[in-house]
Amino acid sequence: MLCVRAMTSPSLSHRALKTPPSPIRRLAGLAQEASQRGIKVHRLNIGQPDVESPQEFLDGVAGYREKVVAYEASQGSQRLLDSWCRSLNRDYAIGATPSQMLITMGASEALIFAFMVCCDPGDEILIFDPTYANYIGFSAISGVRLVPLPCSIESNFAIPSREEIERYISPYTRAILVCNPNNPTGTVASDGELEMLIAVARERDLFLIMDETYREFVYDGLRPRCIFELAPKDPRIIVVDSLSKRFSLCGARIGCLLTWHEELRKAAFHIAQARLSAPSIEQAAAAHMLDTLGPLYLGAAHAEYRARRDVAVRALSRIPDVRTYAPQGGFYLLAKLPVGDAEDFATFMLTEFSFQGATTFVAPAAGFYMRQGGGKSTIRIAFVLNQADTEQAIAVLAEGLRAYQERRAGRPADSL
């Protein structure tokens, strides 16, 4: 008699089970379904600007004339390395040369490389909570443990004191990771705070990983700051950078890792060799852009994001019982809502609510917190839509919040 055994499959790795879904994209399917129902979805959930990419980049793509799209060098295109270093030195006078730089597939790959070369599995990196949600995914991929230091909306998410930071350092701590300006909070570290972090890294024998993806977008009289201006050629410091946000090139996936630690750069380069190279056409186009783009593009983008920030803050401040602040940099802010569960509210907005044929897609902020229960009533808003659309999106959000509260109180809402 033939014995039929139940079909089973091998279990997944701990790494696979520990890697969380992106809180930024988790509700994207619901947004797509809302669009298919004919509802206009205002997307404030993700840092995808509607600012046009530079024509110089598109000209670089159009001007690519190679007959074969071949692998680039693992370190990166020599032309792009040269162009990016010239740009950095023009703006910050840090003395960078191509030998300190590695071109990566966006800042994300640079961060994964940094985690892997600074840490062994089980080692720790200090981060400031709330944090960029994908850091949590990178830690799961690399086997690194992130240790969150709590920051609060009451202090506009300022970096904690030196005493508080040192209280979290353990024998397993290998690095401190700072996003400056911060995603998701928009907080900009002061020179004093950066100098304190440099001092802690030096005295406690740690790496300092600086994610400067949003470096140029600082407001209210602040000036952009590269950490190497304060600590020239310090081998403990690793700068992660990207063209994605600065030039509205999210899909081009071009970033870099910059360090004066030669052994570390070589180790990251060996990992880069294993993945072969970053995209060839995008590197060629990026080099053309950096060689030919004038200052007007970034100036106009900076002014536009500042204006969008002001529109978003004013609109949110008009909604009863919503708590927010004016971020000093980047293009995100957090807003605390008068709801018990922001994810339930965000889901309601996409599945049950529309106002004048529209709804608003926001990111529940709990996914940006590592602390249990953090951000449960908070959302992240990306002010990536033009000013009129931002104003309209938050007006729809206000109507949705009123409808949600009435629904939860058991009263009918006329906006549903």
ROKEVEX-769250 format. One line per 10 residues: number of its first residue (from 1); their letters; for each residue x, y, z of C-alpha. Coordinates in nm, 2 decimals, always signed. Layout:
N
NUM	a	X,Y,Z  ...
END
This chain:
416
1	mlcvramtsp	+0.00,+0.00,+0.00  +0.14,+0.34,-0.10  +0.19,+0.57,+0.19  +0.13,+0.94,+0.10  +0.32,+1.18,+0.33  +0.20,+1.53,+0.39  +0.40,+1.78,+0.18  +0.61,+2.01,+0.41  +0.88,+2.26,+0.34  +1.19,+2.36,+0.53
11	slshralktp	+1.16,+2.64,+0.79  +1.29,+2.98,+0.71  +1.60,+3.14,+0.86  +1.59,+3.35,+1.18  +1.71,+3.64,+0.96  +1.41,+3.60,+0.73  +1.16,+3.58,+1.02  +1.32,+3.89,+1.19  +1.31,+4.11,+0.89  +1.00,+4.33,+0.92
21	pspirrlagl	+0.78,+4.46,+0.64  +0.84,+4.83,+0.56  +0.59,+5.04,+0.76  +0.62,+5.29,+0.47  +0.50,+5.05,+0.21  +0.29,+4.81,+0.42  -0.05,+4.97,+0.34  +0.04,+5.04,-0.03  -0.19,+4.76,-0.14  -0.49,+4.93,+0.03
31	aqeasqrgik	-0.40,+5.26,-0.14  -0.39,+5.08,-0.48  -0.73,+4.93,-0.41  -0.87,+5.27,-0.32  -0.73,+5.41,-0.65  -0.90,+5.13,-0.84  -1.23,+5.23,-0.68  -1.18,+5.57,-0.83  -1.07,+5.75,-0.52  -0.80,+6.01,-0.55
41	vhrlnigqpd	-0.52,+5.91,-0.30  -0.30,+6.20,-0.16  +0.02,+6.01,-0.09  +0.19,+6.16,+0.21  +0.33,+5.83,+0.32  +0.66,+5.80,+0.14  +0.95,+6.02,+0.05  +0.89,+6.03,-0.32  +0.89,+6.39,-0.42  +0.70,+6.53,-0.71
51	vespqefldg	+0.98,+6.78,-0.78  +1.11,+6.72,-1.13  +1.45,+6.55,-1.16  +1.72,+6.77,-1.32  +1.71,+6.78,-1.69  +2.09,+6.74,-1.68  +2.05,+6.39,-1.54  +1.79,+6.30,-1.81  +2.03,+6.45,-2.07  +2.30,+6.22,-1.93
61	vagyrekvva	+2.08,+5.92,-1.98  +1.99,+6.03,-2.34  +2.36,+6.08,-2.41  +2.47,+5.73,-2.32  +2.63,+5.60,-2.64  +2.80,+5.28,-2.54  +2.71,+4.98,-2.76  +2.71,+4.74,-2.47  +2.58,+4.82,-2.12  +2.87,+4.66,-1.94
71	yeasqgsqrl	+2.96,+4.62,-1.57  +3.11,+4.93,-1.41  +3.40,+4.90,-1.18  +3.30,+4.77,-0.84  +3.42,+5.09,-0.67  +3.22,+5.29,-0.91  +3.26,+5.48,-1.23  +3.58,+5.68,-1.22  +3.40,+5.98,-1.38  +3.13,+5.97,-1.11
81	ldswcrslnr	+3.39,+5.93,-0.83  +3.57,+6.24,-0.96  +3.26,+6.44,-1.01  +3.11,+6.36,-0.67  +3.44,+6.44,-0.49  +3.46,+6.78,-0.67  +3.11,+6.86,-0.57  +3.17,+6.77,-0.20  +3.49,+6.97,-0.19  +3.34,+7.27,-0.36
91	dyaigatpsq	+3.05,+7.28,-0.10  +3.23,+7.16,+0.22  +3.61,+7.17,+0.15  +3.67,+6.83,+0.32  +3.95,+6.72,+0.09  +3.78,+6.41,-0.04  +3.94,+6.20,-0.32  +3.80,+5.90,-0.51  +4.02,+5.67,-0.30  +3.79,+5.74,+0.01
101	mlitmgasea	+3.46,+5.68,-0.18  +3.27,+5.37,-0.28  +2.96,+5.41,-0.51  +2.67,+5.20,-0.39  +2.31,+5.12,-0.50  +2.16,+5.40,-0.30  +2.23,+5.49,+0.06  +2.06,+5.16,+0.16  +2.34,+4.95,+0.02  +2.60,+5.18,+0.18
111	lifafmvccd	+2.43,+5.14,+0.52  +2.42,+4.76,+0.48  +2.79,+4.76,+0.39  +2.86,+4.98,+0.69  +2.67,+4.75,+0.93  +2.85,+4.45,+0.79  +3.21,+4.58,+0.80  +3.17,+4.75,+1.15  +3.00,+4.47,+1.33  +2.98,+4.10,+1.37
121	pgdeilifdp	+2.64,+3.93,+1.42  +2.52,+4.01,+1.77  +2.72,+4.34,+1.79  +2.53,+4.66,+1.87  +2.47,+5.00,+1.70  +2.32,+5.28,+1.90  +2.03,+5.47,+1.72  +1.80,+5.75,+1.82  +1.43,+5.64,+1.84  +1.22,+5.71,+1.64
131	tyanyigfsa	+1.45,+5.61,+1.35  +1.44,+5.55,+0.98  +1.24,+5.23,+0.96  +1.46,+5.05,+0.71  +1.75,+5.06,+0.95  +1.56,+4.79,+1.14  +1.55,+4.58,+0.82  +1.92,+4.64,+0.76  +2.00,+4.52,+1.11  +1.80,+4.20,+1.05
141	isgvrlvplp	+1.99,+4.14,+0.72  +2.33,+4.19,+0.88  +2.26,+4.03,+1.22  +2.34,+4.35,+1.40  +2.14,+4.45,+1.71  +2.01,+4.81,+1.71  +1.99,+4.97,+2.06  +1.73,+5.26,+2.06  +1.78,+5.57,+2.27  +1.44,+5.74,+2.32
151	csiesnfaip	+1.37,+6.09,+2.19  +1.04,+6.27,+2.24  +0.81,+6.50,+2.04  +0.81,+6.73,+2.35  +1.18,+6.82,+2.29  +1.14,+6.82,+1.91  +1.33,+6.48,+1.91  +1.66,+6.64,+2.02  +1.97,+6.41,+2.05  +2.00,+6.29,+2.42
161	sreeieryis	+2.27,+6.41,+2.65  +2.62,+6.26,+2.65  +2.54,+6.10,+2.99  +2.23,+5.93,+2.85  +2.41,+5.81,+2.54  +2.70,+5.66,+2.74  +2.45,+5.48,+2.97  +2.35,+5.27,+2.67  +2.70,+5.17,+2.56  +2.78,+4.81,+2.63
171	pytrailvcn	+3.08,+4.58,+2.56  +2.90,+4.48,+2.23  +2.86,+4.84,+2.11  +3.05,+4.90,+1.79  +2.89,+5.22,+1.64  +2.65,+5.51,+1.68  +2.42,+5.58,+1.38  +2.29,+5.93,+1.32  +2.06,+6.04,+1.04  +2.12,+6.42,+1.00
181	pnnptgtvas	+1.88,+6.57,+0.91  +1.67,+6.30,+1.06  +1.41,+6.08,+0.89  +1.14,+6.06,+1.02  +1.16,+6.36,+1.26  +1.33,+6.63,+1.06  +1.56,+6.71,+1.35  +1.89,+6.87,+1.27  +2.18,+6.81,+1.50  +2.37,+7.12,+1.61
191	dgelemliav	+2.75,+7.15,+1.58  +2.77,+7.10,+1.96  +2.58,+6.78,+1.94  +2.79,+6.65,+1.65  +3.11,+6.74,+1.84  +2.98,+6.55,+2.14  +2.91,+6.24,+1.93  +3.25,+6.26,+1.78  +3.41,+6.28,+2.13  +3.21,+5.98,+2.25
201	arerdlflim	+3.31,+5.78,+1.95  +3.68,+5.86,+2.00  +3.68,+5.80,+2.38  +3.47,+5.48,+2.37  +3.64,+5.34,+2.06  +3.33,+5.34,+1.83  +3.25,+5.41,+1.47  +3.02,+5.70,+1.40  +2.80,+5.63,+1.09  +2.64,+5.95,+0.95
211	detyrefvyd	+2.35,+5.92,+0.71  +2.36,+6.26,+0.53  +2.10,+6.18,+0.27  +1.90,+6.50,+0.34  +2.20,+6.72,+0.41  +2.11,+7.01,+0.19  +1.76,+7.05,+0.32  +1.79,+7.25,+0.64  +1.58,+7.56,+0.72  +1.54,+7.85,+0.95
221	glrprcifel	+1.88,+7.99,+0.89  +2.07,+7.67,+0.94  +2.35,+7.58,+0.70  +2.41,+7.23,+0.55  +2.69,+7.05,+0.74  +2.90,+6.76,+0.65  +3.05,+6.59,+0.96  +3.40,+6.59,+0.80  +3.40,+6.97,+0.84  +3.41,+6.92,+1.21
231	apkdpriivv	+3.63,+6.61,+1.22  +3.86,+6.63,+0.91  +3.96,+6.29,+0.78  +3.86,+6.11,+1.10  +3.89,+5.74,+1.03  +3.62,+5.66,+1.29  +3.36,+5.84,+1.08  +3.16,+5.68,+0.79  +2.94,+5.91,+0.58  +2.66,+5.76,+0.38
241	dslskrfslc	+2.52,+5.98,+0.11  +2.27,+5.96,-0.18  +2.15,+6.15,-0.49  +1.79,+6.02,-0.44  +1.64,+6.30,-0.23  +1.87,+6.59,-0.31  +1.80,+6.57,-0.69  +1.47,+6.38,-0.68  +1.63,+6.07,-0.83  +1.48,+5.80,-0.60
251	garigclltw	+1.47,+5.55,-0.88  +1.82,+5.60,-1.00  +1.96,+5.42,-0.69  +2.30,+5.59,-0.67  +2.46,+5.64,-0.33  +2.80,+5.63,-0.18  +3.00,+5.54,+0.13  +3.28,+5.79,+0.22  +3.55,+5.71,+0.48  +3.92,+5.77,+0.56
261	heelrkaafh	+3.94,+5.43,+0.73  +4.13,+5.25,+0.46  +4.09,+4.90,+0.60  +3.72,+4.95,+0.64  +3.69,+5.09,+0.28  +3.87,+4.79,+0.14  +3.64,+4.55,+0.33  +3.34,+4.73,+0.20  +3.49,+4.72,-0.15  +3.53,+4.34,-0.12
271	iaqarlsaps	+3.16,+4.31,-0.05  +3.09,+4.54,-0.35  +3.30,+4.31,-0.57  +3.07,+4.02,-0.46  +2.77,+4.21,-0.60  +2.97,+4.32,-0.90  +2.87,+4.69,-0.96  +2.61,+4.96,-0.93  +2.41,+5.05,-1.24  +2.62,+5.17,-1.53
281	ieqaaaahml	+2.38,+5.41,-1.71  +2.27,+5.58,-1.40  +2.63,+5.64,-1.29  +2.71,+5.79,-1.63  +2.40,+6.02,-1.61  +2.48,+6.12,-1.25  +2.83,+6.22,-1.34  +2.70,+6.43,-1.63  +2.45,+6.59,-1.40  +2.71,+6.68,-1.13
291	dtlgplylga	+2.95,+6.82,-1.40  +2.69,+7.04,-1.56  +2.42,+7.13,-1.30  +2.43,+7.49,-1.17  +2.32,+7.60,-0.82  +1.97,+7.71,-0.92  +1.82,+7.36,-0.91  +1.90,+7.29,-0.54  +1.82,+7.65,-0.44  +1.47,+7.62,-0.59
301	ahaeyrarrd	+1.41,+7.27,-0.44  +1.52,+7.39,-0.10  +1.28,+7.69,-0.11  +0.99,+7.46,-0.23  +1.04,+7.21,+0.05  +1.06,+7.49,+0.31  +0.73,+7.63,+0.18  +0.57,+7.29,+0.18  +0.68,+7.24,+0.54  +0.52,+7.57,+0.64
311	vavralsrip	+0.20,+7.47,+0.46  +0.19,+7.13,+0.63  +0.26,+7.27,+0.98  +0.00,+7.54,+0.95  -0.27,+7.30,+0.82  -0.20,+7.04,+1.09  -0.20,+7.31,+1.37  -0.56,+7.40,+1.27  -0.69,+7.04,+1.34  -0.81,+7.01,+1.70
321	dvrtyapqgg	-0.60,+6.80,+1.94  -0.32,+6.73,+1.68  +0.03,+6.79,+1.82  +0.31,+6.86,+1.58  +0.62,+7.09,+1.53  +0.81,+7.26,+1.26  +1.10,+7.03,+1.15  +1.43,+7.20,+1.09  +1.53,+6.98,+0.80  +1.45,+6.70,+0.56
331	fyllaklpvg	+1.09,+6.67,+0.43  +0.91,+6.47,+0.70  +0.74,+6.54,+1.03  +0.56,+6.34,+1.29  +0.21,+6.44,+1.41  +0.04,+6.29,+1.72  -0.33,+6.23,+1.66  -0.62,+6.21,+1.91  -0.66,+5.83,+1.82  -0.56,+5.52,+2.00
341	daedfatfml	-0.41,+5.34,+1.70  -0.27,+5.54,+1.41  -0.24,+5.22,+1.19  -0.61,+5.15,+1.24  -0.68,+5.51,+1.14  -0.45,+5.50,+0.84  -0.63,+5.18,+0.73  -0.97,+5.34,+0.78  -0.86,+5.63,+0.56  -0.78,+5.39,+0.27
351	tefsfqgatt	-1.06,+5.14,+0.31  -1.37,+5.32,+0.45  -1.33,+5.69,+0.39  -1.33,+5.95,+0.12  -1.41,+6.32,+0.11  -1.51,+6.48,-0.21  -1.37,+6.18,-0.39  -1.03,+6.18,-0.22  -0.85,+6.03,+0.08  -0.50,+6.07,+0.23
361	fvapaagfym	-0.24,+5.80,+0.27  -0.01,+5.85,+0.57  +0.25,+5.63,+0.73  +0.17,+5.50,+1.08  +0.47,+5.60,+1.29  +0.49,+5.29,+1.51  +0.70,+5.13,+1.25  +0.97,+5.40,+1.30  +1.00,+5.32,+1.67  +1.19,+5.03,+1.81
371	rqgggkstir	+1.05,+5.08,+2.17  +0.74,+4.87,+2.24  +0.43,+5.09,+2.21  +0.62,+5.39,+2.07  +0.44,+5.61,+1.81  +0.11,+5.42,+1.85  -0.10,+5.73,+1.80  +0.15,+5.91,+1.57  +0.18,+5.94,+1.19  +0.47,+6.04,+0.97
381	iafvlnqadt	+0.38,+6.29,+0.69  +0.62,+6.34,+0.40  +0.57,+6.69,+0.25  +0.65,+6.58,-0.10  +0.34,+6.71,-0.28  +0.32,+7.06,-0.41  +0.18,+7.33,-0.17  -0.18,+7.32,-0.30  -0.20,+6.94,-0.29  -0.04,+6.93,+0.06
391	eqaiavlaeg	-0.30,+7.18,+0.18  -0.58,+6.97,+0.03  -0.44,+6.64,+0.15  -0.43,+6.76,+0.51  -0.78,+6.91,+0.48  -0.90,+6.56,+0.37  -0.70,+6.42,+0.67  -0.89,+6.65,+0.90  -1.22,+6.53,+0.77  -1.11,+6.17,+0.80
401	lrayqerrag	-1.01,+6.22,+1.16  -1.35,+6.37,+1.24  -1.52,+6.08,+1.07  -1.30,+5.82,+1.24  -1.37,+5.97,+1.58  -1.74,+5.98,+1.52  -1.74,+5.62,+1.38  -1.55,+5.50,+1.69  -1.80,+5.69,+1.91  -2.09,+5.51,+1.74
411	rpadsl	-2.22,+5.82,+1.56  -2.28,+5.83,+1.18  -2.04,+6.05,+0.99  -2.17,+6.24,+0.69  -1.82,+6.24,+0.51  -1.81,+5.86,+0.47
END
